[in-house]
Amino acid sequence: MTSAAPTFVPPAAAPLPGTPGRLSADIGAALEGRIRNGDYAPGARLPTEMGLAEEFGVSRAVVREAVARLKADGLVESRQGSGMTVAQRPASGSFKLPAEARSAESLSHIFELRALVETGAAELAAKRRSSAHLATMYAALQGMGEAVRMGADGAEDDDAFHQAIAAATGNPEIRRFIDFLSGQFSESRRPTWDAQGHASGRARAAQAEHERIYAAIAAGDSMAARQAASRHLYQAASRVGAAPEPPIPDTNEETNHG
């Protein structure tokens, strides 16, 4: 006879203040943390709705919504007669970036992820781009240039430019992932393109970085494209208060400085 999966009994938590929607998101994040930390092992039953409601000091409806989010993300699953259990492979659930990246550390983590993907994408784009890909990139570049001249919002063209680079790799999975990153991270571009971004020169600086990336891809120089993308991401991270890794050194600078 197979024994029932163990149920983890966490320490009591303080009641959470806030609206029901905010509460369910906070409880979902707390439960997700326990799953990813191994406090709730794969196959383990979650505490009952009533138990979680008492622990967090909320209604069962709020707990039900939080658990529903975990289920949608593939972290928990329902089993007849066993209630909600942790998925056997919770790490294989859907991936998403933090809803609110408030700290320099969390922003740095996101920019490290972007750097790993986008520098490689720029390198591949320089090797594989077609005239149609370059035309799409150039159109987005022109849109951002017009936004710089007019003091307007160029964030959408900024997204489009990076998505066009991803398309130029010829790899549909890279394109899908960078499309995902752009959708998740587009708000981080706003400080570059808002009124303060124009007044401080952030928008103009970002545009110059985009122009260098485009020039390297158009020239088919894969290493220069990778370096230009790395430098852009380093500067972009710095503009939003992150603490990024230094960019890939420019080979021309290394040559000039011995």
Secondary structure by P-SEA (a helix, b strand, c coil): cccccbbbbbcccccccccaaaaaaaaaaaaaaaaaacccccccccccaaaaaaaacccaaaaaaaaaaaaaaccccccccccccccccccccccccccccccaaaaaaaaaaaaacaaaaaaaaaacccaaaaaaaaaaaaaaaaaaaacccaaaaaaaaaaaaaaacccaaaaaaaaaaaaaccccccccccaaaaaaaaaaaaaaaaaaaaaaaaaccaaaaaaaaaaaaaaaaaaaccccccccccaaaaaaac
